[in-house]
Each structure stands twice: as structure tokens, then as C-alpha cells.
Amino acid sequence: DSFDILGDGVKQLLVGRDDGMIEIYNFESADDPVLRHDYALSESIASIQGGCVGKDGYDEILAATYSGWLTGLTTEPVHREGGSGEELKLSQEMQSKISSLRNELEQLQIKVLQEREKYQQSSQSSTAVSSVPAFSVNDKFTLNKDDASYSLILEVQTAIDNVLVQSDAPLDLLDVDKNSAVVSFSSCDSE
């Protein structure tokens, strides 16, 4: 998207990437755009949009992720500093927002407990049927021409415990910055 998120009268380029990066590029001259800010999310970004959403006078960037989460980055200051010895007083608006969020959290916790109890009761009944839920998998296997390697990216809407890669050809697995996996190799029986 293009939106004036910095408030300088010139639109910036808002980029949401498959690797979860949100980047804000500024056009300061006729040359290439300059990266001004970036923010990393834990999953790929499906769409990105700039605008005024939450509070008048404070612009935001909204990003929708692969699993459906909506993340907002705002220009509204979240920290307020008080002088020495001063008590920090929350505005009435902020107090009502905190109260509303606490109520919503309590309602969600109650709903989770109710659903957990319903699941426990249904799983212990004699007519219970167990099934594996179907997950849509977002996968990409792309060639990186700079170092002649392939990148395999897998995303599922639940936690991934294990990934098994099986190949007839020998493989070298390269570590990347965002990798949190523990790799173990095992030789394959040729028969």
C-alpha cells in the first residue's frame, strides 16, 4: 500500500512480506526508496493497508497474516513520561479502554473453560468419534539465485512439531537467521 504514515506530506510505501516483515520505505529523493522502519511478525503477511482506524488523529498500518490475525501498528504514543515525583494519571478514556479489555479477557477465559468442558464430556462419551482436523498448508519452495540454494517455507495454522524431509539425493541444510528448528540427519536405506 502507499500511505503517508510519517505525516510529512509524502506517501510512503508499505510492504508486507512472506517472511513476516513489515517495511516502510520513504522516497526522499528521485533515487531508490529508503527503508525507514521495519517490524517482524511471526508469520507471512497476506495484506497490508494504511489508514486511520483506532483513534482520530493517529494513523495506523494494519496487516492481515496467513492464519487470519490482524495486527496494527499505530503512531499513537503508548508511553507517557511523568516528571520526578509526579504520579502518572491515566485519562478517563484510557481507563475505560483498560476496563473494557479486562472484561473482554474475562469473557474469553470463561468461554474457553466452557468449550474445554464440553470437549472433555464429548470425548469421554461412548459415542465419541476421533478425527484429525484438516489444515491448509501454506508452502513455498523457491530458488535463491545468489547462493544457488532453495528455501522451503511451511506455514500451518497450528504449531509445527516435526517436519520430515526425504530425498533420493544428498542434501545440505543451511541455517538461516529466523530458523528455530533442531536438525537431525538419518541415513536412508537404499532399498
N, C-alpha and C positions, 0 to 999 in steps of 0.2 A: 504494500500500500504506500501511498505518498501522503504525508500529513505533516503540518507544522507543529511537531511535538515540543520543540525547543522554544517556540514563541518568538522567533526572530524575524518573522515575516516571510521566510523562505521554507518551502516544504522539504521535509527530509524523506529519505527512502527507508521504509520499514520492511525488514526482511525476516521471515521465519523459515528456518532451515529444517531439513530432515533429521539432522543430528540434535535438534532441540535448541539451537542457538537463535536468539532474537538479536538482531543487529540494527542499529540506527546509523544511517550514512547521511552526511551533510555535503552539500555542494557549495564549497567555499570559494571555488574559482572555476574556470572553464575546464580544468583538468579532471582527473578521475575523482569520484566521490571519496570522502574521508570518513573512516569509521569513528563515530563519536562515542557511542555506548554499545555495550553488549550485555546479554543476560542469558544464562544457560538454564534450560528446563531439562527434565529427566526423560522426555520422550519427544518424538517428532512432532512438528507443528503442521497442522492441516491448513490453517488460515490465520491471517493477521489483519487487524484493522485499527486505525487511529480515530479518535473522536472524544467527545465529552460525554461520559456515561454516568459516573457515580455522583459527582458533585459539580455544580456550576462553577466555572472559572478554573477548573483543574482538568487538563487533558489527560487521556489515558491511551494506552496501547492494549488491545485485547487480542489474545492468541488462543485459538482452539487447538487442542492437542489430539493425537491419534485416538486415544481412549475416550475422548469426549470432555475432558476437563477444560474449563475456561479460566484462563489466567489473565489478570490485569496488572499492568504496571502504570502507576499514576505519578503525576507531577505534584500531587498534594504532599506537603511536608508531613512526615509521620513523627518526627521528633521535635519537641519544643524544649528550649533550654530556659531554666529559671536562674535568676541571679543568686548570689551567695545568701543563704539563709531564707530564701523565698520558698514558699510551698507552691508546687505546681498544681494549678487548679484546672480541672477538665471542664470544658464548656458543656452546657446542657445537651447540646447536640451529640457530643462525643459520649457523654454518659448514657444517653438513650440508645446510641448505637451499640455500646458495650452490653447494655442490659438486653437489648434485642438479640444480640449474638449469643449471649449466655442462655436465654430462653430457647433459642433455636437448637443449640447444642444439647440441652437437656431433653428436648423433644426427640431429637435424633437418637440419643442414647436409649431412651425408653423404647423407641421403635425397633432399634437393633435388638434389645433384650426380648421384646415380644416375638420378633421374627426368629430369633435363636431358639426360643422355647417351642415355637410352632414346628421348627425343623427337627428338634430333638424328639418331640412327640410323634411326628410323622415317620421318622427314621426308626423308631422303636416299635411301630405297629407291625402286625403280621402281614399286612398287605403292602408294605413299603417296597418300592422298586428303586434300585440304584442305577444311575446313569451318569455317564461322563458328559459334562456340558460341552457344547461346540464353541470353539473360539475362532474368531477370524484372526489370521496371522498376517501381519504386515512385513513382507520380506523384500530385501533388495540385495542383489549380488552384482556389484559394479566394478569395472576395471579402473584402477588408478594408474594412469599412463606415466606419471612421474617416476614411480619406482617399480612398475610392472607387477603390481600386486592386485588382488581382488579384495573388496570389502564386503563382508557378509553382515547384513543388519537384519535382526529379527526383533519384532515387537508384538507382544500379545497383551491383552487387556487384563492379565493377571501376572503374578510373579513367575519368572522362569527359573526353575531349579537346575535343570540339566539341558545341554544341547549336545547331541551326538552327531559328529561329522564323520562320515565313512567315505573313503575314496580308494580307487584302484591305483592311483598314482601317489607317490610320496608327497607329503605336504609339509611346508614350513609355516608355522603360525607366528605372526608378528604381533607384538604388543603395541597397543595404542593408548593414548592418554586417558580416554574415557573407559577403558576396559577394567572391569572389576572381577572378571572371571578367573578361576583357577583352572589351568590347563593340565590335563593328564593324557599321556600318549599310551597306546597299547598296539602291539603289532597284530596284524590281521592274518588269520590262517588263509593261505592262498587257495585252499580247496573249498 
